[in-house]
Amino acid sequence: MIDDDKRFAKMGALIVNSESGIVSIVTTILQSMGMSHIERALDGDKAMALFAEDAYFVNFVVCDWVMPEMTGLQLVEKIRAVNATIPILILSGDASIEIVKAALAAGVSQFIAKPFSAGDMQKRVRAMTKNLIV
């Protein structure tokens, strides 16, 4: 996994979640993969403000599905409007087939149900970033 660490050290991620505890957990998991450039937003408006400054400021996004003000689906649609190719991983407490289908139809790269393990998160991040050139 040393090559992984070198590769992830060159990447940037955006975590969007209204729960600061989840943001901390995801941050720790990404740091364990070798990442240090991790941006955080507690809501979709802040996330979109970052994308407005530079639509390519990170290599991938980890986003909650259920958030106040702007849902994960709405955020994915807005991100796709400014960056059609960025990998997006959705976190959701509801893994019903309808939710998963809606996420995939919106252009989500990976989906993970809460609660999740560090290993599950790492596996999905690796899968959605394997073809990225960094």
NORNORJO-V288314 format. One record per run of one state. SS is the DSSP state (A for helix, B for strand, O for the rest). FROM is the first residue (numbers start at 1). TO is the last residue. Records with the same first field share a line. If there is no record, write none. Layout:
SS=FROM-TO, FROM-TO
This chain:
O=1-1, 10-11, 17-19, 33-36, 42-43, 54-59, 65-71, 83-86, 93-96, 106-109, 114-117, 130-134
A=2-9, 20-32, 44-53, 72-82, 97-105, 118-129
B=12-16, 37-41, 60-64, 87-92, 110-113
